[in-house]
Each structure stands twice: as C-alpha cells, then as structure tokens.
Amino acid sequence: MTSRNVHPADRLRARLAAGTPLLAAGCHDALSARLAAQAGFEAIHLSGALVSAVTFGLPDLGYVGASDMVDALRRVAAGTDLPIIADADTGYGDPLQVAETVRRYERGGAAALHLEDQVMPKRCGHMAGVRLAGLPETVARLRAAAGARERLVLIARTDALNAAGEDEALRRVEAFAAAGADAVFVEGARDAATVRRAHEASGGLPVVVNFSAAGHAPEPIDDLAEAGARLALFPVAAALAGAAAMSAAYREILSGRRAPEPPLSWGDFTTVLGLPDLAEQEERWRPAEPEETP
C-alpha cells in the first residue's frame, strides 16, 4: 500500500511521530494548494486569518465562521491530497457546536484542526486585547472535539503565553493533553526552552510552532525540533508574497498601459492546473467519429 492510499489523518499522525519536523504551507484555495504540493510540501495549513483576508478583505477579528472555513477547506481539498491542518478558532460555540464543527471539518477534508482557548469574538493571537476563556470551558470544548472526531488529529492551542504568562500556558497545556489532544500549540512560543517546557507539560505530545509573519520569528525549526517541535506552520508567508506581486502588477498596468512580463508563463500556469493530463484524457475518451454511409 502506497502512502497515497493511507488516510490523510493517518499519514499526518505517522509524520508527527517522526523525528524530523513537518512544515505546513499556508494555502487558501485549490491553486495555492497545488503550488505548495508542486514545491514539495507534505502538508497544508488553512488559517482563519487568511480566509478572513481573501474572503472578506478583513483582518482576523472574528468575522469568519464555521461555514466560511468549511467552504474554504473544501476549496483547498479540491487541489491536493496532502493532509490539511485547518484553523477552527474556538470551535464556534459551546461543546455541542464544537462537536459539530469537528464533524463538518472532517467531512470537508481536514486531517487535523486546532482549537484555541479564546472567547468569541476572537482575534489574532499577536494582537492586543486577546481574552482567554476559562480553563474548564476550554477543556469541555476539547473533550467534545475528541469525542466527535473519527480519525482527525486534534491540536489544542493556547494563547495564554502572551495574555497570562508562561505558567498559565503550561497549566493549560497539561489539561489539554489530559482532555484528549494529540498535539499542543502554544501561540507565541519562539525559543527551544519554551517549546521544551510545553512538550514536557503535555506528557511528550508533539508541539506545534507558528511561523506567522504577524509576530516575532521563532528560532530555526531544526533547533526547536530537539525540544519537541514536530509541526511548523507558515500560515501567510506565500499570501504576503502573492499580495505584493499582485499589487506590483496592478501598478505596472496602470503606469505602463500594458500587462507586465509575467514571471510565470500561461503554459506553465495551466500545467500547474493539470491541463496536459486532462487534454490527454479528453483525447482518449473522445467518441469515435461515425462511419459515413455509402
């Protein structure tokens, strides 16, 4: 059995158990997922902040709901068979709603999701004004998620490091592990010492590290791996590069009254989309021309 025949959630679990860290590319649609796979990534990350940006043109201030994320998840899944790690914010409600969110994400193609311990409306963890939900409430959400999932990898995220300090963050990590989390995600963790303490507090669960452009860059992932980091998220790096390139192209069109020379040819672009294979299939399945009658 090849790895492609294994369920994406099971592939992700096996990969997180390996010693080398897994890098997940931030994607928001089928095209970006195809490009990430072509580049050689083994996993995809779908960020709520990115969905808010590309869907509504708004910052990460709680505008995105479960339906928005599931719609985006399906678009990403249409472009890849790589495991998708999806942002589920707070789960979008109380434990009952969290359980349904998990079921909808799993049906939509997620191999993993991460739940955080903010109150709604939540906000980007790097922004001021983050408000934490109580630990009992957060644990109840996680237990509901663990009970509702079938194979999905459950990542428990805490924003307590910046909002309430490291001791509170580690207390929550320990409780998350007991509630059924498969991995822990301490938002804002940047150094090996913090990652190691989170790894130990969770009883040895894989630690997720966020390489978001919104905050200070963590230490190199290979250094953090020695402390227990097994998954590195790059949620918006490609989107920022793409936005800059689009902005430059629009300015050049206006100033030069012509289209700029594209860094990617149309032929290469359609190849990414699978046109050569589809054209071959079209030709193979073309109906035979009817014979002419005398």
BAKOL-873621 format. One record per atom (N, C-alpha, C): residue in one letter; atom name; x, y, z. Coordinates in pm, whole numbers. Each point is the difference from the previous one (the first is absolute). Last residue first. Layout:
R  code  site      xx      yy      zz
R     A    CA       X       Y       Z
...
//
This chain:
R  code  site      xx      yy      zz
R     P     N   -2251     479   -4732
R     P    CA      16      19    -145
R     P     C    -127      57     -63
R     T     N     159     101     510
R     T    CA     -74    -101     -75
R     T     C      11      28    -149
R     E     N     348     115     422
R     E    CA     -85      54    -105
R     E     C     -71    -113     -72
R     E     N     161      -6     526
R     E    CA      40     -39    -136
R     E     C     -98      59    -101
R     P     N     114     234     482
R     P    CA     -89     -99     -66
R     P     C      47     -29    -141
R     E     N     335     135     401
R     E    CA     -78      64    -105
R     E     C     -90    -104     -66
R     A     N     156     -46     515
R     A    CA      42     -30    -138
R     A     C     -90      72     -97
R     P     N      87     197     499
R     P    CA     -78    -102     -71
R     P     C      48     -17    -144
R     R     N     317     142     420
R     R    CA     -78      62    -107
R     R     C     -78    -108     -75
R     W     N     323     -47     373
R     W    CA    -142     -29      17
R     W     C     -88      59    -110
R     R     N     478      62      14
R     R    CA     -19    -144      16
R     R     C    -148     -37       5
R     E     N     133     457     -11
R     E    CA      26     -64    -128
R     E     C     -29    -149       7
R     E     N     -32     247     395
R     E    CA    -104      44     -93
R     E     C      15     -69    -134
R     Q     N     336     -62     322
R     Q    CA    -122     -75      33
R     Q     C    -113      35     -97
R     E     N     396     244     -40
R     E    CA      24    -138     -42
R     E     C    -123     -87      29
R     A     N      -5     442     150
R     A    CA     -11      -2    -145
R     A     C      21    -141     -54
R     L     N      64      72     459
R     L    CA    -141       8     -34
R     L     C     -22      -3    -151
R     D     N     442      11     166
R     D    CA     -64    -128      31
R     D     C    -147       1     -40
R     P     N     240     408     -51
R     P    CA      50    -105     -91
R     P     C     -66    -136      26
R     L     N    -118     377     291
R     L    CA     -54       0    -136
R     L     C      57    -110     -89
R     G     N      54     146     494
R     G    CA     -20    -135     -50
R     G     C     -51      -9    -142
R     L     N     142     384     297
R     L    CA    -141     -36      12
R     L     C     -31    -139     -57
R     V     N     435     189     -36
R     V    CA     -29     -14     143
R     V     C    -143     -48      21
R     T     N     114     114    -432
R     T    CA      61    -128      37
R     T     C     -19     -27     148
R     T     N    -130     414    -178
R     T    CA     -99    -104     -28
R     T     C      56    -140      27
R     F     N     295     364      61
R     F    CA    -114      14      90
R     F     C    -103    -110     -24
R     D     N     369      40    -289
R     D    CA      41     -57     128
R     D     C    -116       4     100
R     G     N     -75     205    -415
R     G    CA      17    -143     -17
R     G     C      39     -69     130
R     W     N     -23     469     -15
R     W    CA    -133     -58       1
R     W     C       7    -152     -17
R     S     N     421     237     227
R     S    CA     -69       2    -129
R     S     C    -138     -63      13
R     L     N     291     274     370
R     L    CA     -46    -136     -27
R     L     C     -78       4    -131
R     P     N     182     397     156
R     P    CA     106     -90      45
R     P     C     -34    -146     -22
R     P     N    -185     422    -310
R     P    CA     -31     -87     115
R     P     C     120     -86      41
R     E     N     -45     507    -213
R     E    CA      53    -130     -39
R     E     C     -20     -97     117
R     P     N    -345     405     -29
R     P    CA     143     -23      23
R     P     C      42    -138     -49
R     A     N    -403     302    -218
R     A    CA      23    -106      99
R     A     C     150     -20      21
R     R     N    -195     485    -135
R     R    CA      17    -131     -61
R     R     C      21    -102     112
R     R     N      -6     487      52
R     R    CA    -110     -25     -93
R     R     C      17    -132     -76
R     G     N     274     218     364
R     G    CA      53     -31    -133
R     G     C    -106     -25    -104
R     S     N    -102     111     464
R     S    CA     105      93     -41
R     S     C      47     -23    -143
R     L     N    -334    -283     199
R     L    CA     -48     139      -5
R     L     C     107      95     -52
R     I     N     114    -454      62
R     I    CA    -102      11    -104
R     I     C     -47     145     -15
R     E     N     293    -103     351
R     E    CA      70       3    -128
R     E     C     -99      10    -116
R     R     N    -164     -47     441
R     R    CA      62     132     -18
R     R     C      68      11    -136
R     Y     N    -183    -416     122
R     Y    CA    -107      99     -23
R     Y     C      59     139     -23
R     A     N     297    -348     116
R     A    CA     -52     -18    -135
R     A     C    -109     102     -31
R     A     N     178     -12     437
R     A    CA      99      52     -94
R     A     C     -50     -12    -144
R     S     N    -264    -189     340
R     S    CA       0     146      11
R     S     C      97      63     -99
R     M     N      -7    -469      36
R     M    CA    -122      50     -64
R     M     C      -4     153       2
R     A     N     353    -214     229
R     A    CA      15     -16    -144
R     A     C    -123      52     -75
R     A     N     -12      -4     473
R     A    CA      99      98     -47
R     A     C      16      -7    -152
R     A     N    -273    -320     205
R     A    CA     -64     132       5
R     A     C      95     108     -50
R     G     N     168    -441      41
R     G    CA     -95      12    -109
R     G     C     -67     137      -5
R     A     N     286    -104     360
R     A    CA      78      11    -124
R     A     C     -92      19    -121
R     L     N    -203     -81     410
R     L    CA      61     132       1
R     L     C      83      23    -126
R     A     N    -188    -425      64
R     A    CA    -104      99     -29
R     A     C      56     141       0
R     A     N     277    -363     126
R     A    CA     -24       1    -144
R     A     C    -104     105     -38
R     A     N      92     -54     464
R     A    CA     121      41     -73
R     A     C     -24       9    -150
R     V     N    -301    -130     391
R     V    CA     -27     111     -92
R     V     C     120      40     -85
R     P     N     -21    -386     329
R     P    CA    -138      25     -43
R     P     C     -17     105    -107
R     F     N     333    -367     203
R     F    CA      37     123     -71
R     F     C    -128      55     -63
R     L     N     159    -382     412
R     L    CA    -100      60     -86
R     L     C      55     128     -62
R     A     N     202    -483     225
R     A    CA      22     144     -18
R     A     C     -99      53    -101
R     L     N      92    -458     343
R     L    CA     -78      59    -108
R     L     C      23     150      -1
R     R     N     211    -286     319
R     R    CA     -16     -96    -109
R     R     C     -78      56    -118
R     A     N     299     116     498
R     A    CA     -81      54    -108
R     A     C      -5    -101    -115
R     G     N     266     -47     413
R     G    CA    -131     -63      -9
R     G     C     -91      55    -107
R     A     N     477      99     112
R     A    CA     -75      26     122
R     A     C    -141     -59      -5
R     E     N     304     -18    -368
R     E    CA      68     -71     109
R     E     C     -74      17     132
R     A     N    -142     237    -381
R     A    CA     -36    -140     -10
R     A     C      64     -81     113
R     L     N      95     464     -79
R     L    CA    -118     -24      82
R     L     C     -40    -147       0
R     D     N     355     140    -276
R     D    CA      39      15     140
R     D     C    -117     -30      92
R     D     N     -81       2    -459
R     D    CA      83    -116      33
R     D     C      51       8     143
R     I     N    -251     363    -182
R     I    CA     -82    -115      34
R     I     C      84    -122      36
R     P     N     160     513      89
R     P    CA      -8     -95    -112
R     P     C     -70    -129      41
R     E     N    -150     410     287
R     E    CA     132     -53     -33
R     E     C     -14     -99    -115
R     P     N    -389     352       8
R     P    CA      61     -95      93
R     P     C     142     -34     -41
R     A     N    -246     477    -112
R     A    CA      33    -132     -54
R     A     C      57     -90     108
R     H     N    -359     400      86
R     H    CA     145     -19      -8
R     H     C      29    -143     -45
R     G     N    -472     170    -159
R     G    CA      75      10     125
R     G     C     148     -14     -23
R     A     N    -328     -20    -354
R     A    CA     -61      99      89
R     A     C      79      20     129
R     A     N      79    -325    -360
R     A    CA      64     129     -24
R     A     C     -55     108      92
R     S     N      27    -538     118
R     S    CA     -85     102     -58
R     S     C      75     130     -17
R     F     N      82    -500     139
R     F    CA      92      92     -66
R     F     C     -83     106     -74
R     N     N     -88    -369     422
R     N    CA     -58      88    -100
R     N     C     104      97     -54
R     V     N     -22    -525     238
R     V    CA      61     133       6
R     V     C     -52      82    -117
R     V     N    -120    -479     314
R     V    CA     -19      75    -123
R     V     C      57     140      19
R     V     N      94    -511     240
R     V    CA     -26     143      18
R     V     C      -6      67    -137
R     P     N     -86    -534     211
R     P    CA      65      89     -98
R     P     C     -41     145      26
R     L     N      -8    -320     426
R     L    CA     -73      16    -126
R     L     C      80      87     -97
R     G     N     103    -142     476
R     G    CA      75     -44    -117
R     G     C     -75       9    -131
R     G     N    -161     143     440
R     G    CA      30    -142       9
R     G     C      68     -55    -124
R     S     N    -124     464     108
R     S    CA    -103     -77     -70
R     S     C      22    -150      10
R     A     N     309     316     183
R     A    CA    -127      18      70
R     A     C    -111     -83     -64
R     E     N     430       9    -206
R     E    CA       2     -75     126
R     E     C    -133      11      72
R     H     N      56     250    -393
R     H    CA      11    -143     -33
R     H     C      -6     -85     126
R     A     N      27     465      48
R     A    CA    -133     -40     -48
R     A     C      -4    -149     -32
R     R     N     411     184     120
R     R    CA     -89      -3     117
R     R     C    -143     -39     -41
R     R     N     319      55    -342
R     R    CA      32    -117      82
R     R     C     -92      -9     122
R     V     N     -31     379    -281
R     V    CA     -50    -119     -68
R     V     C      24    -124      84
R     T     N     185     401     152
R     T    CA    -146       1      14
R     T     C     -62    -122     -65
R     A     N     464      56     -46
R     A    CA     -33     -22     141
R     A     C    -151      -4      20
R     A     N     186     103    -429
R     A    CA       4    -142      33
R     A     C     -40     -25     145
R     D     N    -201     431    -254
R     D    CA     133     -52      33
R     D     C     -10    -144      46
R     R     N    -381     280    -127
R     R    CA     102      31    -100
R     R     C     134     -66      27
R     A     N    -582      38     102
R     A    CA     123     -70      40
R     A     C     105      17    -108
R     G     N    -460     161     -33
R     G    CA     103      92      46
R     G     C     127     -67      48
R     E     N    -443    -283      12
R     E    CA      16     116     -86
R     E     C     101      97      61
R     V     N     -52    -529      53
R     V    CA      11     117      88
R     V     C      27     120     -89
R     F     N    -193    -518     -54
R     F    CA      39     115     -79
R     F     C      -2     120      95
R     V     N     -17    -592     -19
R     V    CA     -26     127      69
R     V     C      68     113     -75
R     A     N    -220    -538     -92
R     A    CA     115      90     -10
R     A     C     -38     130      69
R     D     N    -302    -354      10
R     D    CA     107     -78     -61
R     D     C     129      79     -12
R     A     N    -443      25     365
R     A    CA      72      62    -111
R     A     C     110     -94     -51
R     G     N    -326     -60     383
R     G    CA      -1     -79    -123
R     G     C      70      62    -118
R     A     N     -44     132     487
R     A    CA    -132       5     -63
R     A     C      -6     -72    -134
R     A     N     404      58     261
R     A    CA     -89     -89      73
R     A     C    -138      -7     -63
R     A     N     314     302    -175
R     A    CA      46    -136     -25
R     A     C     -92    -100      69
R     F     N     -73     453      83
R     F    CA     -39     -35    -137
R     F     C      40    -143     -33
R     A     N     134     193     412
R     A    CA    -142     -35       0
R     A     C     -47     -42    -139
R     E     N     443     153      45
R     E    CA     -16    -125      75
R     E     C    -145     -46      -1
R     V     N      94     419    -188
R     V    CA      53    -108     -83
R     V     C     -16    -135      69
R     R     N    -106     388     244
R     R    CA    -102     -33    -100
R     R     C      47    -113     -91
R     R     N     299     169     314
R     R    CA    -111     -63      73
R     R     C    -108     -44     -99
R     L     N     356     252    -168
R     L    CA      40    -138      26
R     L     C    -108     -75      78
R     A     N     -66     459     -84
R     A    CA       4     -72    -127
R     A     C      33    -147      22
R     E     N      20     292     366
R     E    CA    -138     -30     -37
R     E     C      -5     -77    -131
R     D     N     419     145     143
R     D    CA     -52     -98      96
R     D     C    -143     -39     -36
R     E     N     220     347    -251
R     E    CA      41    -137     -32
R     E     C     -58    -103      96
R     G     N    -264     471    -101
R     G    CA     130     -46      48
R     G     C      25    -148     -22
R     A     N    -383     299    -139
R     A    CA      -2     -29     144
R     A     C     131     -53      54
R     A     N     -85     147    -467
R     A    CA    -112      63      71
R     A     C       6     -19     151
R     N     N     320    -188    -319
R     N    CA       8     146      -4
R     N     C    -108      66      84
R     L     N       7    -472      -6
R     L    CA     140      41      20
R     L     C      13     151       3
R     A     N    -415    -254     -91
R     A    CA      27      50     135
R     A     C     142      53      17
R     D     N    -280    -215    -367
R     D    CA      53     136     -19
R     D     C      40      61     133
R     T     N     -62    -537    -207
R     T    CA     -23      99     104
R     T     C      65     133     -38
R     R     N    -187    -499    -249
R     R    CA      79     122       0
R     R     C     -36      87     121
R     A     N     -29    -541    -202
R     A    CA     -53      95      98
R     A     C      94     120       8
R     I     N    -133    -413    -372
R     I    CA     106      86      52
R     I     C     -63     104      92
R     L     N    -126    -503    -243
R     L    CA     -51     112      79
R     L     C     118      76      62
R     V     N    -116    -345    -444
R     V    CA     101      33     100
R     V     C     -45     129      71
R     L     N    -329    -381    -251
R     L    CA      62     132      -5
R     L     C      98      21     115
R     R     N    -315    -368    -108
R     R    CA     144     -24     -15
R     R     C      80     129      11
R     E     N    -465      -3     140
R     E    CA      21    -140     -36
R     E     C     148     -30      -9
R     R     N    -285     384     311
R     R    CA      85     -30    -116
R     R     C       6    -150     -24
R     A     N    -238     204     376
R     A    CA     -71       9    -129
R     A     C      85     -44    -118
R     G     N     156      28     464
R     G    CA    -106     -99      -9
R     G     C     -68      -4    -135
R     A     N     337     321      99
R     A    CA      60    -133       1
R     A     C    -106    -108     -14
R     A     N    -144     447      41
R     A    CA      68     -21    -128
R     A     C      59    -141      -8
R     A     N    -193     136     405
R     A    CA    -104     -17    -101
R     A     C      62     -29    -136
R     R     N     289     103     347
R     R    CA     -58    -133      22
R     R     C    -110     -27    -102
R     L     N     195     428      -1
R     L    CA      93    -101     -49
R     L     C     -55    -141      18
R     R     N    -246     365     175
R     R    CA       3       5    -146
R     R     C      87    -112     -57
R     A     N      -1      56     464
R     A    CA    -127     -58     -46
R     A     C      -8       1    -152
R     V     N     364     214     201
R     V    CA      14    -145      12
R     V     C    -128     -69     -47
R     T     N      -5     467      27
R     T    CA      87     -44    -109
R     T     C      15    -151       0
R     E     N    -240     201     353
R     E    CA     -72      14    -126
R     E     C      82     -53    -117
R     P     N     204      16     429
R     P    CA    -105    -104      -9
R     P     C     -78       6    -130
R     L     N     329     342      75
R     L    CA      56    -132     -30
R     L     C    -108    -109      -1
R     G     N    -123     507    -135
R     G    CA      39     -74     119
R     G     C      49    -139     -36
R     A     N      61     383    -361
R     A    CA    -111     -70      62
R     A     C      51     -71     125
R     L     N     236     451    -206
R     L    CA       1    -145      15
R     L     C    -132     -51      56
R     R     N     167     444    -308
R     R    CA     -68     -38     123
R     R     C     -11    -152       5
R     V     N     301     426    -265
R     V    CA     -42    -141       3
R     V     C     -63     -31     136
R     G     N     207     431    -161
R     G    CA    -141     -18      34
R     G     C     -50    -142      -5
R     A     N     409     177    -313
R     A    CA     -35      35     137
R     A     C    -149     -29      22
R     M     N     271    -287    -370
R     M    CA     -58     131      25
R     M     C     -21      24     149
R     H     N     155    -411    -210
R     H    CA     108      97       9
R     H     C     -51     141      26
R     G     N    -287    -386     -68
R     G    CA      73     -15     125
R     G     C     113      98      17
R     C     N    -467      83    -273
R     C    CA     133     -53     -25
R     C     C      80      -2     129
R     R     N    -507     -14      93
R     R    CA      84      87     -81
R     R     C     135     -66     -18
R     K     N    -568    -110     144
R     K    CA     143     -14      22
R     K     C      76      98     -87
R     P     N    -515      27     220
R     P    CA      78     -13    -122
R     P     C     149      -3      29
R     M     N    -141    -281     280
R     M    CA     -46      60    -125
R     M     C     -58     139      29
R     V     N     411    -265     273
R     V    CA    -145      18      -5
R     V     C     -35      60    -135
R     Q     N     438    -327      82
R     Q    CA     -51     136      11
R     Q     C    -152      -2      14
R     D     N     341    -375     -61
R     D    CA     -66      26     127
R     D     C     -38     147      19
R     E     N      61    -364    -454
R     E    CA      69      91      91
R     E     C     -87      37     119
R     L     N      86    -412    -408
R     L    CA     -97      74      80
R     L     C      75      86     100
R     H     N     112    -273    -499
R     H    CA      43      49     131
R     H     C    -108      90      60
R     L     N      36    -453    -366
R     L    CA     -42     136      27
R     L     C      61      44     132
R     A     N      55    -404    -430
R     A    CA      22      48     137
R     A     C     -65     137      12
R     A     N     -51    -243    -393
R     A    CA      70    -108      69
R     A     C      24      36     146
R     A     N    -395     173    -370
R     A    CA     108      30      94
R     A     C      61    -128      55
R     G     N    -390      61    -318
R     G    CA     132     -37     -47
R     G     C     116      30      93
R     G     N    -509      33      37
R     G    CA      49      95     -98
R     G     C     141     -28     -49
R     R     N    -218    -251     350
R     R    CA     -68     -27    -127
R     R     C      53      90    -111
R     E     N     162      82     428
R     E    CA      48    -130     -44
R     E     C     -65     -39    -133
R     Y     N    -139     396     211
R     Y    CA     137      12     -50
R     Y     C      49    -133     -56
R     R     N    -419       5     210
R     R    CA      -5      70    -128
R     R     C     140      17     -60
R     R     N     -40    -191     432
R     R    CA     -58     -90     -99
R     R     C      -2      65    -139
R     V     N     143     264     362
R     V    CA      96    -107     -27
R     V     C     -54     -94    -107
R     T     N    -288     333     157
R     T    CA     109      58     -79
R     T     C     101    -107     -38
R     E     N    -340    -118     298
R     E    CA     -49       6    -138
R     E     C     105      62     -92
R     A     N      99     -14     458
R     A    CA      -7    -137     -53
R     A     C     -48      -1    -144
R     V     N      -1     411     229
R     V    CA     136     -44     -30
R     V     C       0    -141     -60
R     Q     N    -403     181     165
R     Q    CA      36      55    -130
R     Q     C     141     -41     -41
R     L     N    -145    -134     424
R     L    CA     -89     -60     -99
R     L     C      35      49    -140
R     P     N     232     189     379
R     P    CA      41    -135     -40
R     P     C     -88     -66    -105
R     D     N     -29     519     -21
R     D    CA      18     -84     117
R     D     C      35    -142     -44
R     G     N     126     376    -352
R     G    CA    -113     -19      90
R     G     C      37     -80     123
R     Y     N     294      71    -391
R     Y    CA    -123      70     -39
R     Y     C    -120     -33      88
R     G     N     493    -121      -6
R     G    CA     -98    -106     -22
R     G     C    -138      55     -32
R     T     N     404     261      58
R     T    CA     -45     -49     131
R     T     C     -96    -118     -12
R     D     N     314      75    -406
R     D    CA     -21     108      98
R     D     C     -42     -59     135
R     A     N     144    -247    -396
R     A    CA    -140      -4      41
R     A     C     -31     105     105
R     D     N     381    -143    -416
R     D    CA     -27      86     115
R     D     C    -149      -8      31
R     A     N     290    -392    -261
R     A    CA     -91     113     -12
R     A     C     -19      70     134
R     I     N     323    -350    -317
R     I    CA     -14      39     141
R     I     C     -79     130       0
R     I     N      75    -426    -369
R     I    CA     -32     140      24
R     I     C     -23      22     149
R     P     N     271    -378    -351
R     P    CA     -74      26     123
R     P     C     -20     150      21
R     L     N      45    -170    -504
R     L    CA      85      13     118
R     L     C     -86      19     125
R     D     N    -137     -30    -470
R     D    CA     -29    -113      87
R     D     C      94       0     121
R     T     N    -209     416    -347
R     T    CA     110     -77      57
R     T     C     -51    -124      73
R     G     N    -271     362    -209
R     G    CA     127      15     -70
R     G     C     112     -89      50
R     A     N    -455      35     180
R     A    CA     -17     -29    -142
R     A     C     132       3     -75
R     A     N     -35     125     461
R     A    CA       4    -146     -18
R     A     C     -17     -39    -146
R     V     N     -46     457     126
R     V    CA     139     -44      12
R     V     C      11    -149     -31
R     R     N    -430     181      15
R     R    CA      73      52    -116
R     R     C     146     -44       3
R     R     N    -273    -109     366
R     R    CA     -35     -80    -118
R     R     C      72      49    -124
R     L     N      53     247     396
R     L    CA      62    -131      14
R     L     C     -28     -87    -122
R     A     N    -218     416      42
R     A    CA     140      15     -39
R     A     C      73    -133       4
R     D     N    -442       2     155
R     D    CA       2      30    -144
R     D     C     144      12     -50
R     V     N     -59     -48     459
R     V    CA     -26    -126     -68
R     V     C      -3      20    -151
R     M     N      50     382     271
R     M    CA     119     -84       5
R     M     C     -21    -133     -73
R     D     N    -364     301      44
R     D    CA     104      60     -84
R     D     C     123     -89      -6
R     S     N    -346    -122     292
R     S    CA     -38     -25    -139
R     S     C     104      58     -97
R     A     N      52      76     469
R     A    CA      24    -139     -37
R     A     C     -32     -26    -146
R     G     N     120     505     103
R     G    CA     -73    -102      74
R     G     C      29    -139     -53
R     V     N     227     540      11
R     V    CA     -14    -130     -67
R     V     C     -72     -98      91
R     Y     N     125     444     140
R     Y    CA    -102       9    -104
R     Y     C     -32    -136     -63
R     G     N     332     152     361
R     G    CA    -117     -80      29
R     G     C    -111       6    -104
R     L     N     436     221     -27
R     L    CA     -71      52     118
R     L     C    -132     -73      23
R     D     N     430      41    -346
R     D    CA     -42    -113      82
R     D     C     -61      49     131
R     P     N     -19     301    -465
R     P    CA      99     -62      89
R     P     C     -62    -106      88
R     L     N    -187     119    -504
R     L    CA      -3      52     136
R     L     C     106     -70      85
R     G     N    -191     -83    -463
R     G    CA      88     115       0
R     G     C       9      66     136
R     F     N    -244    -413    -140
R     F    CA     -70     123      37
R     F     C      86     125     -11
R     T     N     161    -439    -136
R     T    CA    -144     -12     -20
R     T     C     -72     132      23
R     V     N     477     -59      63
R     V    CA     -31     -23    -141
R     V     C    -150      -8     -26
R     A     N     165      82     451
R     A    CA      61      96     -93
R     A     C     -48     -21    -143
R     S     N    -132    -302     342
R     S    CA     -62     130      22
R     S     C      51     102    -101
R     V     N     203    -419       3
R     V    CA    -135     -10     -56
R     V     C     -73     133      18
R     L     N     418     -36     200
R     L    CA      14       7    -145
R     L     C    -136      -9     -68
R     A     N      20     -48     467
R     A    CA      39     137     -36
R     A     C      10      15    -151
R     G     N     -78    -428     179
R     G    CA    -118      84       7
R     G     C      30     144     -38
R     S     N     289    -423    -189
R     S    CA      -9      96     109
R     S     C    -130      79      -5
R     L     N     235    -485    -176
R     L    CA    -106      95     -36
R     L     C     -26      89     121
R     H     N     419    -349    -201
R     H    CA     -68      65     112
R     H     C     -99     101     -52
R     I     N     277    -483    -179
R     I    CA     -60     129     -28
R     I     C     -59      56     129
R     A     N     411    -388    -159
R     A    CA    -123      32      71
R     A     C     -40     143     -31
R     E     N     394    -202    -179
R     E    CA     -69    -125      37
R     E     C    -132      26      71
R     F     N     329     279    -392
R     F    CA     -53      -6     135
R     F     C     -73    -132      22
R     G     N     217     169    -420
R     G    CA      53    -109      81
R     G     C     -48      -5     144
R     A     N    -113     275    -416
R     A    CA     126      43      60
R     A     C      62    -107      88
R     Q     N    -428     -65    -194
R     Q    CA     101      -2    -106
R     Q     C     137      39      55
R     A     N    -371      33     284
R     A    CA      33    -141     -25
R     A     C     109     -11    -105
R     A     N    -168     427      86
R     A    CA      74     -49     116
R     A     C      42    -145     -20
R     L     N    -276     197    -327
R     L    CA     134      56      -5
R     L     C      86     -50     116
R     R     N    -456    -121     -11
R     R    CA      75     -66    -107
R     R     C     144      49      -7
R     A     N    -290     214     300
R     A    CA      30    -136      46
R     A     C      79     -77    -106
R     S     N    -160     429    -105
R     S    CA     112       9      93
R     S     C      38    -139      53
R     L     N    -377      18    -281
R     L    CA     121      38     -71
R     L     C     120       6      94
R     A     N    -436     -83     175
R     A    CA      55    -115     -71
R     A     C     130      33     -71
R     D     N    -104     297     426
R     D    CA     -84     -47    -109
R     D     C      69    -115     -71
R     H     N     193     231     375
R     H    CA    -139      42      20
R     H     C     -92     -45    -112
R     C     N     515     -97     291
R     C    CA     -74       3    -126
R     C     C    -144      40      28
R     G     N     530     -75     242
R     G    CA    -126      70       8
R     G     C     -64      13    -137
R     A     N     343    -397     168
R     A    CA     -11     122     -80
R     A     C    -137      62      16
R     A     N     324    -328     325
R     A    CA    -130      12     -65
R     A     C     -12     135     -68
R     L     N     398    -374     204
R     L    CA     -31     138     -36
R     L     C    -131       3     -77
R     L     N     255    -349     377
R     L    CA     -82      13    -119
R     L     C     -32     147     -23
R     P     N     433    -263     273
R     P    CA    -121      82       2
R     P     C     -68       7    -136
R     T     N     288    -426     199
R     T    CA      21     125     -72
R     T     C    -129      80      -4
R     G     N      17    -437     203
R     G    CA      90      92      71
R     G     C      17     134     -67
R     A     N    -459    -306     -19
R     A    CA     138      -7     -48
R     A     C      85     105      72
R     A     N    -476     -43      50
R     A    CA      75     -91      87
R     A     C     145     -13     -42
R     L     N    -317     251    -253
R     L    CA      28      70     126
R     L     C      79     -87      97
R     R     N    -146    -189    -409
R     R    CA     103     102     -25
R     R     C      36      75     127
R     A     N    -350    -315       8
R     A    CA     129     -68     -17
R     A     C     112     101     -19
R     R     N    -438     167      22
R     R    CA      41     -58     129
R     R     C     138     -65     -10
R     L     N    -197     155    -399
R     L    CA      46     109      84
R     L     C      47     -51     135
R     R     N    -194    -302    -299
R     R    CA     131      42     -50
R     R     C      57     110      88
R     D     N    -433    -137      91
R     D    CA      95    -103      43
R     D     C     140      32     -49
R     A     N    -350     279    -138
R     A    CA      19      15     144
R     A     C     100    -101      53
R     P     N    -129     -23    -462
R     P    CA      87     115      32
R     P     C      23      19     150
R     H     N     -89    -492    -208
R     H    CA     -82     118      33
R     H     C      91     116      40
R     V     N     188    -368    -333
R     V    CA     -24      12     143
R     V     C     -78     129      26
R     N     N     170    -130    -428
R     N    CA    -117     -80      31
R     N     C     -36       6     148
R     R     N     388     212    -183
R     R    CA    -118      70     -50
R     R     C    -128     -77      26
R     S     N     434    -178     104
R     S    CA     -41     100      97
R     S     C    -125      73     -44
R     T     N      59    -501    -175
R     T    CA      78     124      -7
R     T     C     -53      99     100
R     M     N      -5    -557       1
R     M    CA     -84     120       0
R     M     C      88     125       0
//
